[in-house]
Amino acid sequence: MVRVLTLSRNVCAEVGMLFRGIWALRRRCCTGPLLLLGIAVGLFYHTVSMHRDRTEFKSNQRDQRNKSAVFDYKLLLKNPERLVSLLEASQADSFVRHSKRSCAGKAIILTGQHAPTDTEVQLYQRVLQQQGYRVDQARYAETSASLRQDRRDGRDWSVLICLKGSEKSCLRKINFAHPQRRQRVNIIPAFAGAFLDMGGVCRFLTDSQLTGVTLPILPSACAFSTSPQEGTPNAAEDERRQPITHNRSANQDLNATVNVYVLVTSATPLTAFVHRTALVKTHLDKTSYATELQVFFRERLGADLSHRAVEHMNRVISDILKAALLSTKESSYTPRCQLCFQLMTFSLRYNSSLHPVVVKLQTDLHFDGMKDPLFDGQIAKEYMLEDVLKLLFPACSSEPVEQEDNKNYGDCEGPNGLCLPPDEMNLLQQFNQHLKRPGPFQLLYPISPLPDDLHHDLIQTESLSAQDYGWRPALMALLQELSLYYTRKHQTESLDNPKSPEASDPLSRKGRCVDPHLRQLYTDPPLVLMPAFNALEKEYRAEVPFDVITVRIWPEPVSPHCHIHLDEHRGPRMANYPVGLGNSRINILVMDESEAEPVVMTIYTLHIYRESRPSLPMFDEYVMCSFVQDCGLVVRPDQPCGLEPIPGMRSSEEAQASPRLCLSGDEPGRWVVPCLSCSDNRTCDWREVAWQPDSCYHPLLDQPQLQTCMTDRRVLFIGDSTNRGMMYYLMERVNTTLEDWDKAHDTIVYHNLNQGRTIVSYSYYPQFWLPKAQRPTFQRALQQLLERSQPLENSPQTVLVAGGVQWLNMNHLKTIQQVLEREGLEKIMVVVKSLGMGFHLPVDGIRSLPLNGVQELYNVNKNILESAKHLGYEVIDTLSITMGRYKEFLQGRCACHFHEVYKLPFPTAASQRKLKILRLGGESRNPADEQTGPREPKEPSSQPGVSYHVKGPVNAVYSEILLSRMCVNHAVNGTIRQQ
């Protein structure tokens, strides 16, 4: 400071002498322009002189400080404990000085291709908020208010996360050359250029500085189309990769492709870590699986060689990273962001050697080789991302730290006794924290001693300015010393506290569930949860479009000691669920199974509302289209699928104009619907869809006809829930209301039908929930139904309706014949409901038919129909009716229910109870049906003064055919309305 004042005083004196001389010259010459020119020259000369003196002064001062720094760091290398203490004190001081502004600062997430509701976006937001950051979201850097140029040049943020699709926006917008202090971005610009694909060759491999350097990497490793399993090493690599010569058993064979996940925490200087989890695919595996690297190598190679394998792997990855940085030092990718980080995936190929070859290199996390990469891979990726975020952004400490501000330590401000620039000091502090609490990461680079495989060490040969030259060797030496210090420390701790792999694995220990919450709720396809997922929220809603018929649910608990079961205590951990039209409900049970009796700790509930088929209202100009089956599930390969125009048919009235009544309930037919175009099913009015037999019609009885037909009749139903749905439809049609309803799974008799003039009884079969040895046989169930329905008349006034989804076969038909003959009821009317669509979706916990199994159902169904008619029974072909609309199932895991009973929101007066069935395929136009949007499903039960309604247009179709076959004589003699 004294020297600066002296220089300033001398300069002022000389300038004063100069002005006096110029003033004297003016009095002699009196030339204005010449005078101004002289003044300008004088000022310029003295300004240059002053700048030169100041530069020399600063240079001398920096040289003295550098000498002190070199001396200090050499002492610290001999005392690493002092180095660690110094770094932690410096970091504590930094926290104190920044705590007045914010604990952590602002984090910005650029979502790019991701929706804000994606679980990956939610993960970043949740973890960063937990670590003390204020989180903002935007799609791209240009649309982020916090990154706009008019907002302090975007300097008020601490963390910038650029997700897939926003990387280019980040590289355009963010000034990597001059980042603010402690700003971090998840992109390292040098790698963005080095690992580009240049005509099938990684860009960094084309650099002239790497001439003669042999790197164990395929030239095409950066290509997007390269598969990790494709390609073979070149000759130089083959020579380098000597096979293992020791004796090994079959389970020690190292022939696999391993995805290694690398976190680069700094590029200049290079610091990197590798995650302990890897994705492995051996030559015997069809798909990849996640495992720990150390476990994989130890199982294949044994304890000694596994350690060498890890060393070789680290060396290969480090060499490639250093080579990539070396190739970019003179390129356009020189911007330096010391606290920027990059996640990378290295796909290594092992071919019976400890020396791997990199066959694919990607600047992101990829889990493509897993059995289900879109679901399992996403979950594995998010677990790893959470590890990364917790390593890079430790939670802020709420405890106050006593530290004096602006305390000087030698020539450095604060406890920065190393005299490093602030950015480098921050880097050293960060590296120390990562080594102190590495979590699931292991140090990749720098390690001690530094590898010397490349011709020149990247860091030491990097072009350095005069300003940087003094401290860079000191920084690298300190980084190396820290890595050596913590390596020895962790080894000592592991020897002092030995733990077996089983004991260190929390999943193998049966502990208590002390935090019974979900970490995340994964679904496939991804659902937009309302509200957004929060571990403290217990109830969620979501909507899915019509074409989504299954949802995969995978809840992840916070604690591995908590067990997850879906819907019931012994339910699956993860499952595919069929999503019926309307509301579906899934319960997620978080349980503590540490005791003999499991305890439900928390219940989460997910309500999913599936929309109806997209529909347009009918216009004046429309065409009639028909379809037999949906192209999404071709049951009959010999028949066309999807919509087809009906030649010459302009209206539904023409479609219904058939000359004769149908003689049986299995007349061939098809669905007809009005559309603007048969080539686009979104232009159809699906409210008007109807079942149309090809050459006849089924009469639709009005209520007086139906009540007359049902007078003094007893109708017996035996079958599963689909048969029960037909029964309740019949009861509602006869009574105009349904006042009794129950999910009966036994035998039940209804006497209050048609003013007591009709009796309906029902027996559930088969009782699949019982052990096989305890299940009643079909013969026993039928006899019990007949006994409880007495007295029965041996005439068509007694009707037996038998059938279900897919359990009926020829033996059941023979049993019906034998039992009825033995009971003297051979003259009653028997109606056989044939097979139906169901069990065609891949649902966990129940059987699922493959496509050829579904197609075989058609042949079985045809044989059942023919055999039943041969015995003189009436039939209803429900398979042909349901296969075209198989997506329109309602609640139930079998995807076989085409009906649902729900409670009406208000009692219906007598004038309102008449059902307006406009057509066979339409829904009863009851005011309760006009509700739109998700509706809370309520479990109906029989209560006085409560009415129910059976909804489901497909169920209504085959139920009306049942009524027409039962009352065919009454329909012929009365007024007939065609369907």
Protein Blocks (a to p, Z undefined) as FASTA:
>chain_A
ZZmmmmmmmmmmmmmmmmmmmmmmmmmnopaklmmmmmmmmmmmmmmmmmmmmmmmmmmm
mmmmmmmmmmmmmmmmmmmmlmmmmmmmmmmmmmmmmmmmomnbpcdddekjacfkbmkl
mmmmmmmmmnopacdddfblmlpmklpmklgnopabfbdcddehilmmmmmmpcfklcce
hiacfbdfklmmmmpceehiafklmpmklgoiacdddfklmpmklcfkgccddfklmmmm
ccdfbdcdfklpccdddddddddfbfbdcdddddfbdcdddfkbfbdcdddfklmmmmmn
ojmlmmmmmmmmmmmmmmmmmmmmmmmmmmmklbccfkbccddddddddehiabdcdfbd
cdbdddfkpmblmlmmmmmmmmmmmmmmmmmmccddfbdcdddehiaehjbgcjblnopa
fklmmmmmmmmmmmmmnojaccfbdcddddfkbfbdfklmpccdfklmmmmmmmmmmmmm
mmmmmmmmmmmmmmmmgcdfklmpmklpccddfblcdfbdcddddddddddddfkbcbdc
ddddfklmbdcdddddfblkbccdehiaklcfbdcddddehjdddddddddfkbmbdcdf
bdcdddddddddddddddfbdcddddfbdfklcfblmbcedjdddehiabfklmmmcfbd
cfbfkbccddddddfbfkbmklpcfklgccddfkbccddddfklmmmmmgoiacddeddf
klmmmmmmmmmmmnopafbdcddfbdcddfkgghhpaccdddddddfkbcfklpccfklm
mmmmmmmmpccdddfkbccdeddfklpcfklmmmmmmmmmmnopambccddddddeehka
ccehiacddfklmmmmmmmmmmmmmmmmmnopacddfklmmmmmmmmccedjklpacbdc
dddfbdcdfklmpccdfbfklccddfklmpgcjdddddddddehiacddehjklmmmmmm
mmmmmmmmmmmmmccddZZ
